Amino acid sequence: EAEKAADESERGMKVIENRAMKDEEKMELQEMQLKEAKHIAE
C-alpha cells in the first residue's frame, strides 16, 4: 500500500515537472516572438 502511494506521488511529480517544462518553453517562445515583433517594428 505504501509502495503504491509512493508510485502515485512520483507519477504526480513527473506530471508537474512536465507541465513546468512546457510552461518554460512557452515563455521562451513568447520572448522570441516579442523580440522579433520589436525588431520588425523598428
mmCIF file as gemmi writes it, N, C-alpha and C atoms, coordinates in Angstrom:
data_model
loop_
_atom_site.group_PDB
_atom_site.id
_atom_site.type_symbol
_atom_site.label_atom_id
_atom_site.label_alt_id
_atom_site.label_comp_id
_atom_site.label_asym_id
_atom_site.label_entity_id
_atom_site.label_seq_id
_atom_site.pdbx_PDB_ins_code
_atom_site.Cartn_x
_atom_site.Cartn_y
_atom_site.Cartn_z
_atom_site.occupancy
_atom_site.B_iso_or_equiv
_atom_site.pdbx_formal_charge
_atom_site.auth_seq_id
_atom_site.auth_asym_id
_atom_site.pdbx_PDB_model_num
ATOM 1 N N . GLU Axp A 1 ? 0.836 -1.211 0 1 0 ? 1 A 1
ATOM 2 C CA . GLU Axp A 1 ? 0 0 0 1 0 ? 1 A 1
ATOM 3 C C . GLU Axp A 1 ? 0.871 1.262 0 1 0 ? 1 A 1
ATOM 4 N N . ALA Axp A 2 ? 1.924 1.243 0.815 1 0 ? 2 A 1
ATOM 5 C CA . ALA Axp A 2 ? 2.832 2.404 0.863 1 0 ? 2 A 1
ATOM 6 C C . ALA Axp A 2 ? 3.572 2.549 -0.466 1 0 ? 2 A 1
ATOM 7 N N . GLU Axp A 3 ? 3.937 1.413 -1.054 1 0 ? 3 A 1
ATOM 8 C CA . GLU Axp A 3 ? 4.645 1.461 -2.341 1 0 ? 3 A 1
ATOM 9 C C . GLU Axp A 3 ? 3.754 2.065 -3.418 1 0 ? 3 A 1
ATOM 10 N N . LYS Axp A 4 ? 2.486 1.677 -3.388 1 0 ? 4 A 1
ATOM 11 C CA . LYS Axp A 4 ? 1.536 2.199 -4.376 1 0 ? 4 A 1
ATOM 12 C C . LYS Axp A 4 ? 1.415 3.716 -4.229 1 0 ? 4 A 1
ATOM 13 N N . ALA Axp A 5 ? 1.34 4.189 -2.996 1 0 ? 5 A 1
ATOM 14 C CA . ALA Axp A 5 ? 1.238 5.633 -2.754 1 0 ? 5 A 1
ATOM 15 C C . ALA Axp A 5 ? 2.497 6.336 -3.244 1 0 ? 5 A 1
ATOM 16 N N . ALA Axp A 6 ? 3.657 5.733 -3.02 1 0 ? 6 A 1
ATOM 17 C CA . ALA Axp A 6 ? 4.923 6.325 -3.467 1 0 ? 6 A 1
ATOM 18 C C . ALA Axp A 6 ? 4.953 6.404 -4.988 1 0 ? 6 A 1
ATOM 19 N N . ASP Axp A 7 ? 4.503 5.339 -5.644 1 0 ? 7 A 1
ATOM 20 C CA . ASP Axp A 7 ? 4.466 5.332 -7.112 1 0 ? 7 A 1
ATOM 21 C C . ASP Axp A 7 ? 3.565 6.455 -7.629 1 0 ? 7 A 1
ATOM 22 N N . GLU Axp A 8 ? 2.416 6.616 -6.992 1 0 ? 8 A 1
ATOM 23 C CA . GLU Axp A 8 ? 1.466 7.634 -7.454 1 0 ? 8 A 1
ATOM 24 C C . GLU Axp A 8 ? 2.002 9.039 -7.228 1 0 ? 8 A 1
ATOM 25 N N . SER Axp A 9 ? 2.676 9.265 -6.088 1 0 ? 9 A 1
ATOM 26 C CA . SER Axp A 9 ? 3.216 10.607 -5.841 1 0 ? 9 A 1
ATOM 27 C C . SER Axp A 9 ? 4.358 10.892 -6.802 1 0 ? 9 A 1
ATOM 28 N N . GLU Axp A 10 ? 5.136 9.861 -7.139 1 0 ? 10 A 1
ATOM 29 C CA . GLU Axp A 10 ? 6.235 10.036 -8.095 1 0 ? 10 A 1
ATOM 30 C C . GLU Axp A 10 ? 5.673 10.383 -9.472 1 0 ? 10 A 1
ATOM 31 N N . ARG Axp A 11 ? 4.605 9.69 -9.857 1 0 ? 11 A 1
ATOM 32 C CA . ARG Axp A 11 ? 3.966 9.963 -11.143 1 0 ? 11 A 1
ATOM 33 C C . ARG Axp A 11 ? 3.436 11.4 -11.146 1 0 ? 11 A 1
ATOM 34 N N . GLY Axp A 12 ? 2.864 11.824 -10.039 1 0 ? 12 A 1
ATOM 35 C CA . GLY Axp A 12 ? 2.348 13.186 -9.928 1 0 ? 12 A 1
ATOM 36 C C . GLY Axp A 12 ? 3.459 14.209 -10.09 1 0 ? 12 A 1
ATOM 37 N N . MET Axp A 13 ? 4.615 13.935 -9.488 1 0 ? 13 A 1
ATOM 38 C CA . MET Axp A 13 ? 5.76 14.845 -9.61 1 0 ? 13 A 1
ATOM 39 C C . MET Axp A 13 ? 6.191 14.959 -11.063 1 0 ? 13 A 1
ATOM 40 N N . LYS Axp A 14 ? 6.213 13.836 -11.769 1 0 ? 14 A 1
ATOM 41 C CA . LYS Axp A 14 ? 6.627 13.855 -13.178 1 0 ? 14 A 1
ATOM 42 C C . LYS Axp A 14 ? 5.66 14.69 -14 1 0 ? 14 A 1
ATOM 43 N N . VAL Axp A 15 ? 4.379 14.57 -13.714 1 0 ? 15 A 1
ATOM 44 C CA . VAL Axp A 15 ? 3.373 15.357 -14.439 1 0 ? 15 A 1
ATOM 45 C C . VAL Axp A 15 ? 3.615 16.843 -14.194 1 0 ? 15 A 1
ATOM 46 N N . ILE Axp A 16 ? 3.871 17.195 -12.931 1 0 ? 16 A 1
ATOM 47 C CA . ILE Axp A 16 ? 4.111 18.601 -12.583 1 0 ? 16 A 1
ATOM 48 C C . ILE Axp A 16 ? 5.37 19.104 -13.272 1 0 ? 16 A 1
ATOM 49 N N . GLU Axp A 17 ? 6.43 18.279 -13.276 1 0 ? 17 A 1
ATOM 50 C CA . GLU Axp A 17 ? 7.681 18.671 -13.93 1 0 ? 17 A 1
ATOM 51 C C . GLU Axp A 17 ? 7.455 18.883 -15.425 1 0 ? 17 A 1
ATOM 52 N N . ASN Axp A 18 ? 6.699 17.984 -16.045 1 0 ? 18 A 1
ATOM 53 C CA . ASN Axp A 18 ? 6.424 18.115 -17.48 1 0 ? 18 A 1
ATOM 54 C C . ASN Axp A 18 ? 5.667 19.406 -17.764 1 0 ? 18 A 1
ATOM 55 N N . ARG Axp A 19 ? 4.702 19.725 -16.901 1 0 ? 19 A 1
ATOM 56 C CA . ARG Axp A 19 ? 3.938 20.962 -17.094 1 0 ? 19 A 1
ATOM 57 C C . ARG Axp A 19 ? 4.853 22.165 -16.948 1 0 ? 19 A 1
ATOM 58 N N . ALA Axp A 20 ? 5.735 22.136 -15.965 1 0 ? 20 A 1
ATOM 59 C CA . ALA Axp A 20 ? 6.662 23.251 -15.739 1 0 ? 20 A 1
ATOM 60 C C . ALA Axp A 20 ? 7.557 23.437 -16.957 1 0 ? 20 A 1
ATOM 61 N N . MET Axp A 21 ? 8.028 22.329 -17.528 1 0 ? 21 A 1
ATOM 62 C CA . MET Axp A 21 ? 8.893 22.419 -18.703 1 0 ? 21 A 1
ATOM 63 C C . MET Axp A 21 ? 8.13 23.015 -19.881 1 0 ? 21 A 1
ATOM 64 N N . LYS Axp A 22 ? 6.88 22.606 -20.05 1 0 ? 22 A 1
ATOM 65 C CA . LYS Axp A 22 ? 6.071 23.148 -21.148 1 0 ? 22 A 1
ATOM 66 C C . LYS Axp A 22 ? 5.843 24.64 -20.949 1 0 ? 22 A 1
ATOM 67 N N . ASP Axp A 23 ? 5.61 25.054 -19.699 1 0 ? 23 A 1
ATOM 68 C CA . ASP Axp A 23 ? 5.414 26.477 -19.418 1 0 ? 23 A 1
ATOM 69 C C . ASP Axp A 23 ? 6.674 27.259 -19.763 1 0 ? 23 A 1
ATOM 70 N N . GLU Axp A 24 ? 7.85 26.701 -19.411 1 0 ? 24 A 1
ATOM 71 C CA . GLU Axp A 24 ? 9.115 27.375 -19.714 1 0 ? 24 A 1
ATOM 72 C C . GLU Axp A 24 ? 9.293 27.514 -21.218 1 0 ? 24 A 1
ATOM 73 N N . GLU Axp A 25 ? 8.955 26.458 -21.949 1 0 ? 25 A 1
ATOM 74 C CA . GLU Axp A 25 ? 9.079 26.507 -23.408 1 0 ? 25 A 1
ATOM 75 C C . GLU Axp A 25 ? 8.159 27.578 -23.98 1 0 ? 25 A 1
ATOM 76 N N . LYS Axp A 26 ? 6.952 27.673 -23.446 1 0 ? 26 A 1
ATOM 77 C CA . LYS Axp A 26 ? 6.005 28.693 -23.912 1 0 ? 26 A 1
ATOM 78 C C . LYS Axp A 26 ? 6.573 30.083 -23.655 1 0 ? 26 A 1
ATOM 79 N N . MET Axp A 27 ? 7.15 30.283 -22.454 1 0 ? 27 A 1
ATOM 80 C CA . MET Axp A 27 ? 7.727 31.583 -22.109 1 0 ? 27 A 1
ATOM 81 C C . MET Axp A 27 ? 8.843 31.94 -23.076 1 0 ? 27 A 1
ATOM 82 N N . GLU Axp A 28 ? 9.716 30.973 -23.363 1 0 ? 28 A 1
ATOM 83 C CA . GLU Axp A 28 ? 10.829 31.221 -24.281 1 0 ? 28 A 1
ATOM 84 C C . GLU Axp A 28 ? 10.307 31.567 -25.673 1 0 ? 28 A 1
ATOM 85 N N . LEU Axp A 29 ? 9.297 30.844 -26.124 1 0 ? 29 A 1
ATOM 86 C CA . LEU Axp A 29 ? 8.708 31.127 -27.437 1 0 ? 29 A 1
ATOM 87 C C . LEU Axp A 29 ? 8.138 32.54 -27.466 1 0 ? 29 A 1
ATOM 88 N N . GLN Axp A 30 ? 7.416 32.915 -26.412 1 0 ? 30 A 1
ATOM 89 C CA . GLN Axp A 30 ? 6.814 34.244 -26.359 1 0 ? 30 A 1
ATOM 90 C C . GLN Axp A 30 ? 7.888 35.319 -26.372 1 0 ? 30 A 1
ATOM 91 N N . GLU Axp A 31 ? 8.996 35.091 -25.652 1 0 ? 31 A 1
ATOM 92 C CA . GLU Axp A 31 ? 10.088 36.069 -25.638 1 0 ? 31 A 1
ATOM 93 C C . GLU Axp A 31 ? 10.681 36.225 -27.03 1 0 ? 31 A 1
ATOM 94 N N . MET Axp A 32 ? 10.878 35.101 -27.714 1 0 ? 32 A 1
ATOM 95 C CA . MET Axp A 32 ? 11.435 35.152 -29.068 1 0 ? 32 A 1
ATOM 96 C C . MET Axp A 32 ? 10.491 35.91 -30.004 1 0 ? 32 A 1
ATOM 97 N N . GLN Axp A 33 ? 9.202 35.63 -29.901 1 0 ? 33 A 1
ATOM 98 C CA . GLN Axp A 33 ? 8.221 36.306 -30.748 1 0 ? 33 A 1
ATOM 99 C C . GLN Axp A 33 ? 8.194 37.801 -30.446 1 0 ? 33 A 1
ATOM 100 N N . LEU Axp A 34 ? 8.334 38.143 -29.16 1 0 ? 34 A 1
ATOM 101 C CA . LEU Axp A 34 ? 8.338 39.547 -28.759 1 0 ? 34 A 1
ATOM 102 C C . LEU Axp A 34 ? 9.546 40.262 -29.352 1 0 ? 34 A 1
ATOM 103 N N . LYS Axp A 35 ? 10.712 39.632 -29.276 1 0 ? 35 A 1
ATOM 104 C CA . LYS Axp A 35 ? 11.93 40.222 -29.844 1 0 ? 35 A 1
ATOM 105 C C . LYS Axp A 35 ? 11.772 40.416 -31.346 1 0 ? 35 A 1
ATOM 106 N N . GLU Axp A 36 ? 11.213 39.421 -32.016 1 0 ? 36 A 1
ATOM 107 C CA . GLU Axp A 36 ? 11.008 39.52 -33.467 1 0 ? 36 A 1
ATOM 108 C C . GLU Axp A 36 ? 10.046 40.657 -33.786 1 0 ? 36 A 1
ATOM 109 N N . ALA Axp A 37 ? 8.98 40.754 -33.022 1 0 ? 37 A 1
ATOM 110 C CA . ALA Axp A 37 ? 7.988 41.802 -33.256 1 0 ? 37 A 1
ATOM 111 C C . ALA Axp A 37 ? 8.618 43.179 -33.072 1 0 ? 37 A 1
ATOM 112 N N . LYS Axp A 38 ? 9.443 43.334 -32.034 1 0 ? 38 A 1
ATOM 113 C CA . LYS Axp A 38 ? 10.115 44.621 -31.799 1 0 ? 38 A 1
ATOM 114 C C . LYS Axp A 38 ? 11.068 44.921 -32.949 1 0 ? 38 A 1
ATOM 115 N N . HIS Axp A 39 ? 11.77 43.895 -33.405 1 0 ? 39 A 1
ATOM 116 C CA . HIS Axp A 39 ? 12.736 44.057 -34.49 1 0 ? 39 A 1
ATOM 117 C C . HIS Axp A 39 ? 12.018 44.514 -35.766 1 0 ? 39 A 1
ATOM 118 N N . ILE Axp A 40 ? 10.873 43.907 -36.037 1 0 ? 40 A 1
ATOM 119 C CA . ILE Axp A 40 ? 10.099 44.257 -37.239 1 0 ? 40 A 1
ATOM 120 C C . ILE Axp A 40 ? 9.539 45.677 -37.098 1 0 ? 40 A 1
ATOM 121 N N . ALA Axp A 41 ? 9.14 46.045 -35.88 1 0 ? 41 A 1
ATOM 122 C CA . ALA Axp A 41 ? 8.521 47.352 -35.641 1 0 ? 41 A 1
ATOM 123 C C . ALA Axp A 41 ? 9.52 48.494 -35.809 1 0 ? 41 A 1
ATOM 124 N N . GLU Axp A 42 ? 10.802 48.227 -35.597 1 0 ? 42 A 1
ATOM 125 C CA . GLU Axp A 42 ? 11.812 49.296 -35.673 1 0 ? 42 A 1
ATOM 126 C C . GLU Axp A 42 ? 12.024 49.786 -37.089 1 0 ? 42 A 1
